């Protein structure tokens, strides 16, 4: 990639991960090399299944206990996020990837699972030929200011409020 940028997908609305998955699939479809690191997730998802069908076009890894929101363990959750952050740093600077997606990294940062300021430092250290995509609610003002594109998904209405649980293939 000639000139990469930093993109942030944040906000309370649905679609942040979905947008990043769409970008990853589109990029892989044009021959770009993609790393997709998921924070705060440790479970099979539709996107991981789809990535697997694409062979080695998208390298995907999960870094989380999978219990960060319903049964948090601050130490275990921080260890998982820190391992993911170190892998993301390596992926970003490895020269192997054109696009690096860090899914839900903003939430991990917001919850204090990453060292203060480290996500902003990662954005500032992005090699010029790499596109960096950061998703998740609660993107910091500093990260958004440093990004080239910020999209905020805003919830207007959501069926979760009426008790509909997350559905396979739609939310995961």
Secondary structure, DSSP 8 states (H G I E B T S, - for coil): --S--EEEEESSSS-HHHHHHHHHHHHHHTT--EEEEEES--S--HHHHHHHHTTTSEEEEEES-S-TTTS--HHHHHHHHHHHHHHHHHHHHSSS-SEEEEETHHHHHHTT-S-TTHHHHHHHT--TT-EEEEESS---HHHHHH-SEEEE---S--GGGGT----TTTT-
